């Protein structure tokens, strides 16, 4: 019941934000003007966004490919690309991207990868992604220059909260990874304090969950000690993965024939926008991402083109990829079902009869 209420509230928030986005767009221009602006974009340049988003999926797939190989349960790269597609699809349609990793672990387990190895792969991919996002975010604060001063109070507040959340998560994950002893004591202390404040909490259950997570991180630390270059490889691939997504607004910018802002400035602004909405409990940050884009990129695209630019950017780096990964997921399931379908056994030779024998 609680889950249903949570889903209803989440979808309500998404619909309200999307409604506000549509209202904001059509306050500034008519549907005809919006359509004319969209058609004015050079679609040959926009097509460059497609291989970039393919590379976005492949970067995570390569990270998974390297981690599973290091764990001794390698999978072909095309299967790792399938896992990444599954993760992108379910991350986009679930609040806070909570559905992506469990779906990936399940897909790996169906191919014979132990669940523990799949979970460890997801842990290291998450550490790499969060670290890369923080590096991009901090770099963007300097690269965006005076653009950050024009974000406005609301976007600035979301950005500050987003950076704080990403930093906290990143520090916590590295503490779990390399300082398990002090981290365990800190966790137990927090659980004890929370139990005193709220006696209804299951202290024993929370401590058991903490121990389970610590064991997972300990396995990750052991793997990194055996293959120290692996973590750097995963972080590097995550940096490249995010670069593919952050560069999409620049592709749209050039498709409209605009100049004046560099690739790095536009990428930096997109990095900050992504961090500002990345922690919000909304499927694919829908609604929030659109609103933040409209506010943040107004200076870059101008009042006439910012709404069409938002539509094209979100289509390329989210909705189109969502549709493609949905097709990949459906095709993968269909292939698996056909492979598992039992063959119809032939009748034994001695039971076969000729038409003449049957007639007789």
CORJODA-V545727 format. One record per backbone hydrogen bond with DSSP energy under -1.0 kcal/mol. CO is the residue of the C=O (numbers start at 0). NH is the residue of the N-H. Records with the same first field share a line. If there is no record, write none. Layout:
CO = NH  NH
This chain:
0 = 4
1 = 5
2 = 6
3 = 7
4 = 8
5 = 9
6 = 10
7 = 11
8 = 12
9 = 13
10 = 14
11 = 15
12 = 16
13 = 17
14 = 18
15 = 19
16 = 20
17 = 21
18 = 22
19 = 23
20 = 24
21 = 25
24 = 28
29 = 33
30 = 34
31 = 35
32 = 36
33 = 37
34 = 38
35 = 39
37 = 40
41 = 45
42 = 46
44 = 47
45 = 48
46 = 49
47 = 51
48 = 52
49 = 53
50 = 54
51 = 55
52 = 56
53 = 57
54 = 58
55 = 59
56 = 60
57 = 61
58 = 62
59 = 63
60 = 64
61 = 65
62 = 66
63 = 67
64 = 68
65 = 69
66 = 70
67 = 72
68 = 71
75 = 79
76 = 80
77 = 81
78 = 82
79 = 83
80 = 84
81 = 85
82 = 86
83 = 87
84 = 88
85 = 89
86 = 90
87 = 91
88 = 92
93 = 96
94 = 97
98 = 102
99 = 103
100 = 104
101 = 105
102 = 106
103 = 107
104 = 108
105 = 109
107 = 110  112
108 = 111
113 = 117
114 = 118
115 = 119
116 = 120
117 = 121
118 = 122
119 = 123
120 = 124
121 = 125
122 = 126
123 = 127
124 = 128
125 = 129
126 = 130
127 = 131
128 = 132
129 = 133
130 = 134
131 = 135
132 = 136
133 = 137
134 = 138
135 = 139
136 = 140
138 = 142
139 = 143
143 = 146
144 = 147
146 = 149
147 = 150
151 = 155
152 = 156
153 = 157
154 = 158
155 = 159
156 = 160
157 = 161
158 = 162
159 = 163
160 = 164
161 = 165
162 = 166
163 = 167
164 = 168
165 = 169
166 = 170
167 = 171
168 = 172
169 = 173
170 = 174
171 = 175
172 = 176
173 = 177
174 = 178
178 = 182
179 = 183
180 = 184
181 = 185
182 = 186
183 = 187
184 = 188
185 = 189
186 = 190
187 = 191
188 = 192
189 = 193
190 = 194
191 = 195
192 = 196
193 = 197
197 = 200
200 = 202
201 = 205
202 = 206
203 = 207
204 = 208
205 = 209
206 = 210
207 = 211
208 = 212
209 = 213
210 = 214
211 = 215
212 = 216
213 = 217
214 = 218
215 = 219
216 = 220
217 = 221
218 = 222
219 = 223
220 = 224
221 = 225
222 = 226
226 = 229
228 = 232
229 = 233
230 = 234
231 = 235
232 = 236
233 = 237
234 = 238
235 = 239
236 = 240
237 = 241
238 = 242
239 = 243
240 = 244
241 = 245
242 = 246
244 = 247
246 = 250
247 = 251
248 = 252
249 = 253
250 = 254
251 = 255
252 = 257
253 = 256
254 = 41
261 = 265
262 = 266
263 = 267
264 = 268
265 = 269
266 = 270
267 = 271
268 = 272
269 = 273
270 = 274
271 = 275
272 = 276
273 = 277
276 = 279
279 = 281
281 = 284
282 = 285
284 = 288
285 = 287
286 = 290
287 = 291
288 = 292
289 = 293
290 = 294
291 = 295
292 = 296
296 = 300
297 = 301
301 = 305
304 = 308
305 = 309
306 = 310
307 = 311
308 = 312
309 = 313
310 = 314
311 = 315
312 = 316
313 = 317  318
314 = 319
317 = 321
318 = 322
319 = 323
320 = 324
321 = 325
322 = 326
323 = 327
324 = 328
325 = 329
326 = 330
327 = 331
328 = 332
329 = 333
330 = 334
331 = 335
332 = 336
333 = 337
334 = 338
335 = 339
347 = 350
348 = 351
353 = 357
354 = 358
355 = 359
